[in-house]
C-alpha cells in the first residue's frame, strides 16, 4: 500500500477520536440518540480542525446498519465495520456524495444536485450531500437551493463545511443548524502529536513536539503536515527518526525565542546599538525580515499576555519553557509599553509586505521601540508634586523613569530633568492645523543641536483684544525722554514664545535674576517705533509678528534697527512674511523713520533679556490672561511669571 501522510492516516473515524471539538461531538451524539436529525448543517471554523471529518463521521452514524444499543454498537457512534461505514470511510459510498463547492459552484451544478435529491437513496437510509468550501457557491446557486433546503425530502441531509460562514446568505443560514468549530488548543495538539510519535516509533523530545504544536497555530492538520516534513528530514538513530528542536527550527526557517528575549532586554536598557547588532546577525545569516517580524510579533503577543494574565494563563498556548521566557520579558515593561511595542511591530510587519527595502523597515521598527522608552505621561509628572503645592525646593531634577506607562500626552523624559519651575510651552502653528506629536521635542533637539523644551500643558483663555496702550512706566520714560532731548532709554525684552494649537498659549517661566538693563546711546526713538510697528501689525491681523517684535530686544546699528526675537529661524520665517514686512515699511515711513527694521532669531531661539517684564496694560490680552484662574493657579504652583501671551484666535 502506498504511503499515507499522517493527516490522512490518523484521521478520526469516531466522534470520540476528534480532538478539541467536544461541544460539537456531544451535541451530535445526543441528536443521534434522540433521533433529532436536522436536514441541513453548517460546519464553520479554522482550517484543519475537523469540519469535513465530523461531516463524514455523522454520515457514517446516520447510515450505519448496526442498531444503536446493540452489542456491536452500544452508543450512537458508528460501528465502523458494516458495509455502509466501510464504503463511506473509503469514499466510494453511493448515497454519500462529497462535492467540492469551490469547483462546482455555479447554478447549473446546484440544479443538477437539486434534481438528484428528489430520488430516494440506492441502499442506505439517507442520501447525504457534503459540500466542502461551501462559501464559494454563487448567490444565484444558493437561491436555487433555498426551496430544497427549506422543505427537503425526508431522506436528504445537507452538510456544508466552510471557513467563511459570513459569506453565506442569511436565508441559507436560517434554514440550517450552524456549528462553530474552535481552534484546537495547544495542549490538545501536543498530546495528539506525542501519541502519534509513539505509534510511529519516532524519538521526539518535548521541545520539538512543542515547536510543531505551536507551528500548527490551532490546526491539527497543519501540525501533522509539519511533523511529516520534520520526520522526513530527521536523522536516524538506531533505525528510528529523531526529532530535534534545532532541526525543526531550521526546517521552518525560524529562530529561537532567546533571540527576541535578548532584543527586549536591549530595548529595556535603551541600547540601540545592541538591538541593531542582534538583528544584523540574524539577517546576515539569511533569515527573512518578514519571517523575523512575524516571529517577533508572536513573541510580543505572548509577552503581553504574560504581563496581563500571568505565566500560567490559558491565553499562552506555548510550552512551559516558553511561558517562563515570556514572563521574564514581561517584567521588564509595563502593560502600556508592551501594547505600544506590539502596535509598532504589527504596523512594521504590514509595511514589509509591500516595501522594497524590507531590512531597512524592520530596523526602523526596532529602533522605534527603543525611542518609545523616552516617553513620559504628563499625569505621572504632575503626580510627583503635592496637590496645590510647589515643586521640591533646591531645583532638584525629577526622578528618572525606566519604563513609561502611557503614550497619550507623553513627552521626552530626557527633558524632564529641569529646574523646579515647569515651563508651559507649545510649538508654533503651521499653515495647516498642527497635530501634536510626542516625538516633536526629540526632533527639535536633533535639528537644532540643543535640547528642546517639551510641551507640558496647554492653557486656554478668552482674552479681549484691545489696542495696546503704554504702561505708566513707559509714559514716564517718554516724558523724561522729551525733556532730556532724547536721552538714552532702557528697553527690556520678553521671554520666547512657542505656539500650540488652541485659542491662546501661555509661556510661563521663573522670574530671571535681576540684571543691569542694557542702555542704548542712539538717538532713535525706539519706543515710538516699537509702538507704531506693533500697532500696525496688530491692526492688520499679524498678531504673532506683533507679539514677537514687542517682546524682542531692540537695538540700533547704523541705519538698521535690529530686533532679536525669541523664536527660531523656521518660526521667524513663517511669521515675518512678505506681507508683514510691507506693513512694517509703511509704518516706518508713516512716522518719518529712515531706518530699516531687521528681525533676527535669538541664540538657541531665545531672545536675550536683562530687564523685568513690563506690566500688562489694562484691557490688554496680557491683563485678560492674568485674570484667568488657570493661569493664576499655574503661577502659584510653579512660582513663575507671565512673560508673554500669544493670541492664536481666528480673526
Buried (B, 14 or more C-beta within 10 A) or exposed (E): EEEEBBBEEBBBBBBEBBBBBEEBBEEBBEBBEEEEBEBBBBBBBBEBBBBBBBBBBBBBBBBBBBEBEEEEBEBBBBBBEBEBBBBBBEEEBEBBBBBEBEEBBEBEBBEEBBEEBEEEBEEBBBBBBBBBBBBBBBEEBBBBBBEBBEEBEEBBBBBBBBBEBEEBBEEBBEBBBBBEBBBBBBEBBBBBBEEBBEEBEBBBEEBBBBBBBBBBBBBBBBBBBBBBBBBEEBEEEEEEBBBBBEBBBEBBEBBEBEBBBBBBBBBBBEBBEBBBEBBEEBBEEEBBBBBBBBBBBBBBBBBBBBBEEEBEEEEBBBBEEBBEBBBBBBEBBBEBBBBBBBEBBBEBBEBBEEBEEBBEBBBEBBBBBBBBBBBBBBEBBEEEBEEEEEBEEEEEEBEEBEBBBBBEBBBBBBBBEBBBBBBBBBBBBEEEEBEEEBBBBBEBBEEBEBBBBBBBBBBBBEBEBBEBEBBEEBEEBBEEBEEEEEEEBEBBBBBBBBBBBBBBBBBBBBEBEEEEBBEBEBEBBBBEBBBBBBBBBBEBEBBBBBBBBBBBBBBBEEEEBBBBBBBBEBBBEBBBEEEBBEBBBEBBEEEEBEBEBBBBBBEEBBBEBBBBBBBBBEBBBBBBBBEBEEBEEBBEBBEBBBBBBBBBEEE
